[in-house]
């Protein structure tokens, strides 16, 4: 038996970020975005604008730099008692893996916003966890 896990929708191309709000609104009105600080500085305001325009309440949480159990614990704590129905992640593979791990912990849906082309994290249903020294702990 073979199983193929992939996203239900995959969008790419010029101007794709401008449609983020409407794409998230197809799924939820309440989301958390785990975002790489560099991407936050470059695109955070635009992401907030397109999500607000689509009626999506998007809370942005900066990614701490490593997809580790400690980082996932921190992200869970940042969410507090207001658990989102969707976790989005914007950044490279580690950021996306941390977002997927957070979604798994919260029982939330996942949306990925890859910002580099060299990772399979946006289309894989798995995520990777490392320790704080970037030693592989688990593939889940």
Buried (B, 14 or more C-beta within 10 A) or exposed (E): EEEEEEEEEEEEEEEEBEEBBBBBBEBBBBBBBBBBBEBBEEBBEEBBEBBEEBEBEBBBBBBBBBBBBEBBEBBBEBBEEEBBBBBBBBBBBBBBBBBBBBBBBBEBBBBBBBBEEEBEBBEBEEBBBBEEEEEEEEEE
